[in-house]
Amino acid sequence: MSELLPLFPLPNVVLFPNVFLPLHIFEPRYREMVADAIKSDRMIGMVLLRPGWERDYEGRPPVYPVGCSGVMTHVERLGDGRYNIVLRGVERFRIVREDQTKSYRRAIVDPLREPALAAPDRDVLRTCRAKLESLLTPADRGGADSKMPAAMTDEDLVHALAQYLDLEPLEKQALLELGTLRSRAQSLVELLEMKMMALKTSGGSTLAH
């Protein structure tokens, strides 16, 4: 990762490690960001805008300090200068200091390394995975074909669900900021259990996009 990481702040997107995120880039400052990233290490840091961002969107409204870097795995430059890109999440980070010298935002960041998983953590993750499968498998589709891919690691499963399920951006941000995969998995289970109870009460049926 370069010393200064380009930042792409959005009000409703949170990126997680090893999850793919398609993006359409149309603002001039972020076109410049993508062009510069292509010439560098193809890395961009996704960060979530804090509430109230609308008052200063064209400037540099406050963002949450924890984000996730992503590497551009696909870049398509359109005829009018816009881009379609796909990011693959790489690593969580914490913003240390922002740089103001470009039209887009950049920052010095500290990577947030995932601690190694001990045997008790892996046991908890297996339990959480089973609970997530139970919560997200419709009762009328109880066959094995409705379960989540067995080949997907526990880490990738937790992060993919955290990103792709229909959760509020602030809920996703809270999950991203948790310091361990174990705590992220446990919190995701608790969050989904609460949402499932609310759906049953309201007569809703799904959390999936």
C-alpha positions, 0 to 999 in steps of 0.5 A: 500500500502506498504511503498515501491511500486515496479515499473514496467516501460514500454515504451508504457503502462499507467495504469488507476484506475479500469482498467484491464491490462494483462502483461507477465513478463519474465525479471529476475528482474521483475520475482523477483518483482512479486514473492516479490509482491505475498508475500506482498500486491500484489501491483505494480506501473506502470510508463511510461519510458521517451523518450530515455529509450533505451540507459539505459533500463537494468539500471534505465532510467528516468520515468515520476513521475506520475503513477498508482498502480495496484493490481494483481487479477490473477497470473499464474506462468509458468514452466520456471519462467515467469508469466502471471498476470492481474493488476487492477488499484487502484490509481494514485501516484507521485514518491517521492524517489526511492530505489536502494536496489533491482534488480527491482525499488521501490519507496516511493510514494504519492497517488494522491486522486481523489477529490470528484465530485460536482454537476457541475462536474457530469453535465460536465461528463454526457455531456462528456459521451454523446460526447464520445458515439457520437464520438465512435459510427459508423454512420452506427450503430446508434442503442442503442446496439452500445452504451457504457455499461450504467452500467459503471460509468462515472469514469470507462468509461473515464479511460477505454477509456483512456487506451484502445483506440489507443492513443499515450503513451504520450497522455495517460500519459498526461491524467493520470497526470490531477488532476481531473476526470472532466479535464480528461474527457474534455481533452479526448473528445478534444483529440478524436475530434482532432483525428477524424478530422485527420482520416477524412482528411486521410481517416481512420476509427477507434481509437479502438484497 
